[in-house]
Amino acid sequence: PPQTQGMLASTSRVFPSPSTLTPPRRSSTANYRHRHRRKGCSKCASASIPSTSASSSHSERRVALVTGSTDGIGLHTACSLAAAGMGVIVHGRSQERVDAAVSRIEGVAAGGGGVCGAYVRDFSSLAHVAALAGEVLDNHPRLDILNNNAGVFEAKRVLTGDGFERTFQINVLSPYLLTGMLMPRIAA
């Protein structure tokens, strides 16, 4: 029916496809830190943290991306996954909070688990979400779990730079975009 076509057309205009988004360029390691401490990893050899031996290799260890993993339920989830021996990709919107979360997660990691990536991206920008997805796909050959935990609640109506209401974009649009872009890796 014409009403359905209009809704679909309206939806495609409201929410751009991932291919139309241009992610911000990564100018330094402030946006990504390679931190899984596995022996034999070429990236770890140049990192400022020492490598340690582990019972599981990169290809055997299960990996989870937990968005909003710097506080609350997200941090608890990331700690629990690392304690269970999984590799955890940490995400937050503040470098200081990401660094604190990485330290805490590494403190409880066991059995080959721990932080295998840390990213600073703000979900109030769809370009940042697309950049996060691109970096995860580029830097992590395996992704078993995506936990879309990042979220906010704004008491007042605030628009993002993309023109959407902030709570709706961060809680709905950004996880939808991230999941869509990472789905081929998760399903693999």
Number of C-alpha atoms within 10 A of each C-alpha: 5 7 8 9 10 11 11 12 11 11 11 11 10 12 16 12 12 17 8 9 14 12 17 13 9 11 8 8 9 11 18 21 18 19 22 25 22 22 15 13 12 9 12 18 14 10 13 9 12 13 16 12 11 14 11 15 13 19 9 10 18 19 28 23 24 23 25 26 30 27 16 10 13 22 23 16 18 34 26 18 24 27 20 16 20 27 27 32 27 28 30 24 19 14 18 12 16 23 18 12 25 26 13 17 27 20 13 17 22 18 14 24 28 30 30 25 22 26 24 22 23 19 28 26 21 27 20 21 27 25 20 25 19 15 16 21 16 9 12 14 12 19 23 15 16 18 16 19 19 23 18 15 11 10 7 9 11 12 14 17 11 14 12 18 16 24 21 17 23 23 18 14 19 25 22 15 19 23 18 13 20 18 13 11 16 15 9 9
